[in-house]
């Protein structure tokens, strides 16, 4: 984590995040490190669909059609966060941490992580299987941090 903050500081990059299933764990893991104030711009926890619609301006029809846990919703979340925050790198997370809430089509452990840097957006579909809720959340944060590190290099 310290190496990520150092890298973003050296490159003068600001980071913003919007989280759903991780409930602030990503923001907390970044801001718990000294020096984070140089790189951390903004963090939202849009846990409910209503928050995604009201705060992030995700189109309610998009959520109705594809669901909050979808490539499309994750894309809208990261894209709209980027417009709001004006950060160099934006991250969005939406998923099903369980133990309930999963289905055959969208099982527990399904998570989408969106990263936007400049005009480039990448959506990563992850499936963290055989894990408890806290493990899924931690694995998601770890994956998100690795993706940010990779895109910032």
N, C-alpha and C positions, 0 to 999 in steps of 0.2 A: 504493500500500500504506500509506504514512504517513497518507493521508487516511482510510483505513478504520479504522486504529488510533485515530486522533484522534476519529472519529465514535463508535466503540464506547466509547471512554473517556468522552467527553462524556455519552453516554446511559447510562453505567454498565452496559454489557452485557458479559457473559462469553461466550466462544466455545469450543466443543469440536468436534473433528473426528474422523471415522473414515474411513480411506482403504484402498483395496485397490489398484487399478491404478496409482495415483500414488505409492505406496510412501513416503509421508511428505513428498512435495514441497510439499503444501499447508501442512502444519504448519511445515515449514522456511522457506517463503517468508514466513510470518507472524512466526515467532520470530526471523528474521534482522533484524527491524526493532526499533530501540530503542523501548522503551515497551510492547512486546508483553506483558510480564508483567502489565500492568494488565488485559488483556482475554483473554488466552489461558489457558484452564482445563485442557484435557486433550486429548491426541491418541493415537489408537490406529491401528496398521497391522494390519488383519485381512486379511492377504493370502490365507490359506488358508480353505477352507470350515470346517475344524476350528476355526480362530480365531473365525470369525463365529459358530459354534455355541457354543463354550465361553466366549468373552469377552463377546460381545454378546448371547448367549442367543437368536440367530436360530433358529427352529424348523428342525431338519434336514429335515423333510418339506416345508417351504416351499422350501428349496434344491433338494431332490430333484425337486419338481414343476416349479418355474419356472426354476431355475438361479441361481447367484450373481450373474450379470449379468442382472438383471430389475428391473422396477418394484417388485415385491413384496419382493424382498430389500433393495433400497435403502430402501424404506419401513420395514421392520423394523429395519434398521441405524440409521437416524436416530432412530427412535422409541425404541429401546432405549438408544442413546447418551444421549439426552436424560434418560432415567430414571437412568442411571448417573452422569452428570456434573452434573446439575442446572444446566447452563449456560442462559443466556437464548436463545442461538442454537446449534443443532447442525447439523453438515454431515456427510453421508455420500457417499462416492464408490465406485462399483463399475463396472468396465468391462473392455474388451479393448483393451489398448494395442498388442498385436502384437509382432513381425510375424506370429507364428503364433497359433493359437487361435481364429480366427474361423470363421464358417460363413455360409451363405446367410441364415439366419434371424437370426444374431447376428454381423455382420461386424466385422472389426478396426476400431476407432474408435468402436464403440458404447459409450457411457458414460451412466450414470444418476447424477445429482447430487440428493441429497435435502437439503432445508433445513427445519428446524423452528424456529419462534419462537412461544412460547406454546403454544396448542393447534393452531396451523395448520401443516400439513405440505404442502410442495409438492415433487413429484418431477419433475425435468427430464430428458427423454430427449434426448441429444445424439448426433450422428453426425459425427465428425471424420474426413473421408475424405481420401485422398491424402496422408497424413502418415506420417512415421516415428514409432517408439515415443516418443522423447523429445518430439517435437512434439505428439503426442496428449496426453501427460502435461502438458505446459506449457499447452496449450489448455484442458484440463480444469480446471487450477488457476485460470487466468485467468477462466474462466466461473464457477467456484464463488465466487471473490472478488467478481465483479460481482453475483452473486445475493445474497451476504451484504450487500454495500453497499446494494443495492436494498431488501432486507427490513428493514435496520436504520434506514433513514431515517425 
